[in-house]
Amino acid sequence: MLGLGGVLGGVALAQDEVPSTPLGAVAPVAGGLARINGVLPVGETVPGTGNQAAEDGTHRVRVLLELTALEPGGIGFRADDWAVERLGGGESPVLQASVTETSVRQGDVLLTELVFEVPDRALELTLEGAGDARLSLGSDHHRGGDPR
């Protein structure tokens, strides 16, 4: 009985998490809106990251993130506030960003590229940002563990 309660409790806690916004759809963020315009595979090495190859069992992706400031206070953006999280836990921090920190004024749009290293076989990858922003990366970038 205790085991069943633990399983049901885990399911209930998982359901409290805010669902992620589908790839390409718009999600609310503090001060405006966010959208992923694309997720692109990156080559073996990324300039500016020491040109080190991705670890075995992982690949790198470039996330094209768009932020639109709608509120008078705009949007404060810091690349380090964003990470890719995966089902079951674990996260991948930003390896590289085309914009590291800026303020987006009301009416302006920020287009930035964020590079992450993610596991080849990870499920339900989600870009999570400051506040409750949760944007799905989809699965088109996965190689399924095939050789590079």
C-alpha positions as CSV (number, residue, x, y, z in Angstrom):
1,M,0.0,0.0,0.0
2,L,2.8,2.4,0.9
3,G,4.5,1.7,-2.5
4,L,1.3,2.5,-4.4
5,G,0.9,5.8,-2.4
6,G,4.5,6.8,-3.4
7,V,3.8,6.1,-7.1
8,L,0.5,8.0,-7.0
9,G,2.1,10.9,-5.1
10,G,4.9,11.1,-7.7
11,V,2.3,11.2,-10.5
12,A,0.4,14.0,-8.7
13,L,3.6,16.0,-8.3
14,A,4.5,15.6,-11.9
15,Q,1.1,16.9,-13.0
16,D,1.7,20.1,-11.0
17,E,4.4,21.1,-13.4
18,V,3.3,23.6,-16.0
19,P,3.2,22.0,-19.4
20,S,5.7,23.3,-22.0
21,T,4.6,25.4,-25.0
22,P,4.8,23.5,-28.3
23,L,7.7,24.2,-30.6
24,G,6.9,27.4,-32.6
25,A,4.1,28.5,-30.4
26,V,4.2,31.7,-28.3
27,A,4.6,31.5,-24.5
28,P,4.1,34.3,-22.0
29,V,7.3,35.5,-20.1
30,A,7.7,38.4,-17.7
31,G,7.3,41.5,-19.8
32,G,6.2,39.9,-23.1
33,L,6.3,36.8,-25.2
34,A,8.8,34.1,-26.1
35,R,9.0,31.7,-29.0
36,I,11.5,29.1,-30.4
37,N,11.8,29.7,-34.1
38,G,14.0,26.7,-34.7
39,V,16.3,24.0,-33.2
40,L,19.3,23.3,-35.4
41,P,22.0,20.6,-35.0
42,V,25.5,22.1,-34.5
43,G,28.7,20.6,-35.9
44,E,31.2,18.6,-33.9
45,T,32.8,21.7,-32.4
46,V,31.5,25.2,-31.5
47,P,33.8,28.2,-31.8
48,G,34.2,30.0,-28.6
49,T,33.7,26.9,-26.4
50,G,37.3,25.8,-26.6
51,N,36.5,23.9,-29.9
52,Q,36.0,20.8,-27.8
53,A,33.8,18.1,-29.4
54,A,30.6,17.1,-27.8
55,E,30.8,14.2,-25.3
56,D,29.9,10.7,-26.4
57,G,26.2,10.1,-26.3
58,T,25.4,13.8,-26.7
59,H,24.9,16.3,-29.5
60,R,24.8,20.1,-29.7
61,V,21.9,22.2,-30.8
62,R,21.4,25.9,-31.6
63,V,18.1,27.2,-30.3
64,L,16.7,30.2,-32.1
65,L,14.9,32.2,-29.4
66,E,12.7,35.2,-30.0
67,L,11.6,37.5,-27.2
68,T,9.0,40.3,-27.8
69,A,8.7,43.0,-25.2
70,L,5.0,44.0,-24.7
71,E,5.0,45.6,-21.2
72,P,6.3,49.1,-20.4
73,G,9.2,47.6,-18.3
74,G,10.3,45.4,-21.2
75,I,12.2,42.1,-20.8
76,G,15.4,41.6,-19.0
77,F,17.4,38.9,-20.8
78,R,20.4,36.9,-19.4
79,A,21.5,33.9,-21.4
80,D,22.6,32.2,-18.2
81,D,18.9,32.2,-17.0
82,W,18.0,29.7,-19.7
83,A,18.8,26.0,-19.7
84,V,17.5,22.8,-21.4
85,E,15.8,20.4,-19.0
86,R,14.8,16.9,-19.7
87,L,12.2,14.4,-18.5
88,G,13.5,12.6,-15.4
89,G,15.7,15.5,-14.3
90,G,19.0,16.9,-15.4
91,E,19.7,20.1,-17.3
92,S,22.1,21.5,-19.9
93,P,23.4,25.0,-19.4
94,V,24.1,27.5,-22.2
95,L,27.4,26.8,-23.9
96,Q,27.3,29.9,-26.1
97,A,24.9,32.7,-26.8
98,S,24.8,35.3,-29.5
99,V,23.5,37.8,-26.9
100,T,24.6,37.2,-23.3
101,E,22.7,40.0,-21.5
102,T,20.4,42.9,-22.6
103,S,17.2,44.7,-21.9
104,V,14.5,44.5,-24.5
105,R,12.4,47.7,-24.6
106,Q,8.7,47.7,-25.0
107,G,7.8,47.1,-28.7
108,D,11.3,45.6,-29.5
109,V,12.2,42.1,-30.5
110,L,15.3,40.2,-29.5
111,L,16.5,37.4,-31.7
112,T,19.2,35.3,-30.0
113,E,20.9,32.0,-30.6
114,L,21.6,29.7,-27.6
115,V,23.9,26.6,-27.9
116,F,23.3,23.6,-25.7
117,E,24.8,20.1,-25.4
118,V,22.0,17.6,-24.9
119,P,21.8,13.7,-24.6
120,D,21.1,11.9,-27.9
121,R,18.3,9.9,-26.4
122,A,16.8,12.4,-24.0
123,L,13.0,12.7,-24.0
124,E,10.9,15.8,-23.7
125,L,13.6,18.5,-23.9
126,T,12.3,21.8,-22.7
127,L,14.0,25.3,-22.8
128,E,13.3,26.8,-19.4
129,G,14.0,30.5,-18.7
130,A,13.6,33.1,-16.1
131,G,10.2,32.8,-14.3
132,D,8.0,30.0,-15.6
133,A,8.9,30.0,-19.3
134,R,8.8,26.4,-20.6
135,L,9.3,25.9,-24.4
136,S,9.4,22.5,-26.0
137,L,12.4,21.8,-28.3
138,G,10.5,19.1,-30.2
139,S,12.5,16.0,-31.4
140,D,13.6,16.7,-35.0
141,H,17.2,17.4,-33.9
142,H,17.6,14.0,-32.3
143,R,19.9,11.5,-34.0
144,G,18.8,8.6,-31.9
145,G,22.3,7.7,-30.9
146,D,23.5,7.0,-34.5
147,P,27.2,7.5,-35.1
148,R,28.2,11.0,-35.9
